[in-house]
Amino acid sequence: MSSRREVAGWFAHVYATMDTEVHALVQQEVFGREAWVRGYTTPAQADLLAERLGLRPGVRLLDVGAGEGWPSLYLAKKTGCDSVLADVPAPGLRNALNRSGRDGLGDRCSFVLASGARLPFAPHTFDAVIHTDAL
Amino acid sequence: MAFYTIYIPDGLSQTEYERSRRAGAPGLASLGRSQTELLRSAGFEEIEEIDLTEEFLRVARAWGEARRRHAEALKAAEGADFDVRMRDNRTRVRAIEAGLQRRSLFVARRP
């Protein structure tokens, strides 16, 4: 599996089939109650991003390959920054959009279906950029 | 800019490289140039790498252990994917233990 389409399809399958109660329980056992991580970025590592990038209210953050919104939604909630989430698999972004609504982040988070190689933003749009194990 | 990335370290034999590549998520491959070189060539400065491979191994093991504790419920939810994911987890843990995969935080600034 190597093409962008195959990788996107693999992630779409993961997002569609791993959104159950038992998966949430496994995530909590690995990372704690406040996290919804599929990969390897712990809450402490998310906090380190906030510290190193100086995230705070008014800062515009871009998360490339945002998946289901960990850690960019967590960072928006914790620091007050504005987050834009960009990724290719629609099911992951849909899950992130739903979580954003549940967490009351609607007006500070945006979602863009786009590859990191072709982002539809002008230069200097963002104050900070992250990605976490994105391909 | 700050990002976490899993990568194949330099200096592996071809056999080790192939083993590392097979132990990753789809698409994982060494770029043949270090992340630092790539960042510098893109105009970034003040580049810093923080090695988090030890924590990467801890989390990879924790995933496998938690999934084993909930194996029956996960099998019901995932079907045949359960065994594939468990096998992938074991392969990844062994690859990290063998020094075939690393994970770091890179922080860089653009002037």
Contacts between the chains, C-beta under 8 A, distances in Angstrom:
chain1	res1	chain2	res2	distance
A	1	B	26	4.0
A	1	B	27	7.3
A	2	B	26	7.2
A	2	B	27	6.5
A	2	B	29	7.9
A	6	B	26	6.8
A	7	B	26	5.1
A	7	B	27	4.7
A	10	B	26	5.2
A	17	B	77	7.4
A	17	B	78	6.3
A	17	B	81	6.6
A	18	B	77	7.8
A	18	B	78	7.3
A	20	B	77	4.8
A	22	B	70	5.4
A	22	B	73	4.1
A	22	B	74	5.7
A	22	B	77	5.8
A	23	B	74	7.6
A	23	B	77	7.0
A	25	B	70	6.5
A	26	B	63	7.7
A	26	B	66	4.6
A	26	B	67	5.9
A	26	B	70	5.7
A	26	B	74	7.3
A	29	B	62	7.7
A	29	B	66	4.4
A	29	B	69	7.3
A	30	B	59	6.7
A	30	B	62	4.6
A	30	B	63	5.8
A	30	B	66	5.2
A	40	B	4	7.3
A	40	B	6	7.4
A	40	B	56	5.7
A	40	B	59	4.9
A	40	B	60	7.1
A	40	B	103	6.5
A	41	B	4	5.6
A	42	B	55	6.9
A	42	B	59	6.6
A	45	B	4	6.6
A	45	B	52	7.1
A	45	B	55	7.5
A	45	B	105	7.1
A	48	B	105	6.8
A	49	B	2	5.2
A	49	B	105	7.9
A	52	B	2	5.3
A	52	B	105	8.0
A	52	B	107	5.1
A	53	B	2	5.5
A	128	B	1	7.1
A	128	B	2	7.4
A	129	B	1	4.6
A	129	B	2	7.8
A	129	B	3	7.9
A	130	B	1	7.4
A	130	B	2	5.5
A	130	B	3	5.9
A	131	B	3	4.5
A	131	B	4	7.6
A	131	B	5	7.8
A	132	B	3	6.8
A	132	B	4	4.7
A	133	B	4	5.6
A	133	B	5	6.3
A	133	B	6	5.6
A	133	B	25	7.7
A	133	B	103	7.7
A	134	B	3	7.6
A	135	B	25	6.7
A	135	B	26	7.5
A	135	B	27	4.0
A	135	B	28	7.1
